Amino acid sequence: MRRLLAIVVHNWPLKLAAVGLASLLYVGLVLAQNSKEWRGQVPIEVRNQPASAVCTGCVQYVTSIRYFAPLDAAARVSGESFTAWIDLSTATPDAADDAMVRVNVISADPQIQPFEWTPRQISVHLDPLRTKVMAVSVDKGSVPADLEIREPVVDPAQVSVSGTQSSVSQVVAVLARVRIDQAGLSIDQQVELVAVDGRGEQVNQVRLEPASVRVRIVIGNQLQSRSLPVNPVVAGTPAAGFDIASVTVDPLVVSVEGDPAKLSALTRIDTMPVSVTGATSDVTASVGLIVPAGIELLGVDRVTVTARLNATTGTRTFTAGPVLSGARDDRTYSLSTDQVLVTVGGGSAALATLSGDNLVVTADVAALNPGVHVVQLKATLPAGLTLVAISPPTLTVTVGVPPTPAPSP
């Protein structure tokens, strides 16, 4: 018995390792018989991409997938059986460096278990988004030698350039390209913008906002200049009860330049309309000037227009009954008239709200003794209105004493 036990435990680590290796080989053989390989293209989804960057190199595919599955499940395996994705939640946007991210593969069918696929990881590039503001330059191309060309006027003068950092950093200029005609026609047109790099080649991977600008260039053989008065233009009607008292503009005169024939037809330069619709107080606005095509402003391109308003005034006449003020219970009062005419003046808006109900005419009789008295009438008016006249201005008030009642028998 001892000898048998000695044989069993002799070199037991080697024997145990041999048993373990045999078990692994057996399991591997079994698994190898149940594993399958699918070849094709499964698009790799991008999840949790940072909103502040664009992923380049993210359109890739898993091309080979090894999986475990029973025979019946393996028979229905296709590209739709698998989902591949990468997670960019921890990736940091960087215009210079690429990032290696792990590729994940799963199957919606619980009988299909992927365990190996190609590729296991891919290289992606997260390019940060960037926006910068740049001035617009006008490319006039070849200019005929006999033409006089004034400095271009661009509206707006600046635009925003946005896109990935690698693309935006290439842009060195934003151009509005125009063509100068030999006939010497002035330019006033909307021009599409082009972003170019240091070699003058167009950079297409950026967005320009706005995409076009208005370019004006005064061209002529013998340009002339002159000064013209500014005509302020006011539009609309003030609120009820107000009218326009005066309209002023500053400056009164501006200088313009252009072709002599076009200049001779001008007598003034109009402003953009200034609205006074519904206004109840003075209106002041800074506005541009309306310049005909082929004419260029020299210096000032905006003026200040002020429209001063006045309240519309007028009068209205009302009929009112006098009210006694300070009358005593032990006196009797007799009036020469029970109706008077009251004329009120003021702004039209305030007059429109006045009625006989809120107009009070009083006669003060508090200090009157029995007898006949002439009493001055007074009117109480709302704020903003004035008393023009009361007709008649006075009343004759007869004050009496009631008779003493006879004593009871």
ABEGO torsion letter per residue (X at the ends): XAAAAAAAABGAAAAAAAAAAAAAAAAAAAAAAABBBBBEBBBBBBBGBBAABBBBGABBBBABBBBBBBAAAAAABBAAABBBBBBAAABBBBAABBBBBBBBBBBABAABBBABBOBABBBBBBBBBBBBBBBBBBBAEBBBAABBBBBBBBOBABBBBBEBAAAAAABABBBBBBBBBAAGBBBBBBBBBBBBBAAGBBBAABBBOBABBBBBBBBBABBBBBBBBBBBBBBEBBBBGBBBABBBBOBABBBBBEBAAAAAABABBBBBBBBABGBABBBBBBBBBBBBBGBBBBEBABBBBBBBBBBBBBBBBBBBBBBBBGBBAABBBBBABABBBBBBBEBAAAAAABBAAABBBBBBAAABBBEBBBBBBBBBBBBGBBBABBOBABBBBBBBBBBBBBBBX
